[in-house]
Amino acid sequence: MFHLFKKKSEMLKFARSGVRSFTQQAEQTSSRRTNIAVASSTLLSVGMVALYYNVYGPKLSAASPKEEGLHFIKHEWPQEKLLKGFDHASLRRGFQVYREVCSACHALDYIAWRHLVGVTHTADEVKEMASEYEYEDGPDDEGKMFKRPGKLSDFLPAPYPNVESARGANNGAAPPDLSLVVRGRHGGPDYVYSLLTGYVDPPAGVEIPDGMNFNPFFPGTQIAMARPLFDEAVEFEDGTTATTSQASKDVVNFLHWANEPDLDTRKKMGFQVMTVLTIMTAISMWYKRFKWSPIKNRKIVYQRPVSK
């Protein structure tokens, strides 16, 4: 009787081990098939995307130095550094360069007079400058439009009423708006500075059509805009020597601010946020160790019941 019971027990163990091994093999096979299916679908998706891009995507071709233009010269800009902002004295000079030189052809559509308060000028100075321009307003009580002096809420005046008139006054080339020109060009302020200071005589054998100018930093090397800045073209209020490089640097700083007027505020806020997060992280780590140390370091000992 005992031998029969032992034999049944061994048969039961053998059956259980067989079922267990079969289950493990089935799980491994299922997992392997799943991995193969996922890898196959991924490769198929990547292949379809590559095929579509190859058939319908843009055709890429290497540009020659003439087509691409010379690579911009790298300079150091204070506002590009992590813990520094704009040089406001340079911004004031840059606005003067824009107002006396650049505003004859280019507009700043996204900058209002109020944006300059506390950045380049005081509120009274900005009000005085704005009042020098006339803006169309209305209608009045009789339904007619009228002219009024500018105020802080007005945007800087544009040199042309529309794009067509801008093209007509510049041989068919409309001067771009400068509100986003710095961040809208590869190289940012370095490219704009190189472009402003890069006007030279064309090399021997290069013919420039009438109305065009040679600038090796401009794609194609031919640009409709004539050289805008020269030495002593403006007279700075603070006595800074107005060389071409100095005026170019200041106006590029101002245009960079026009692209990102909230840059200083974002940097200050980011520094405050990182400071608070660092303190909170340290407090959280200390609290985690304080809260979990009794749980992780406790020792549980099981005592067998004493048989009576």
Order of alpha helices (4+ residues) and beta strands (2+ residues): alpha-alpha-alpha-alpha-beta-beta-alpha-alpha-beta-beta-alpha-alpha
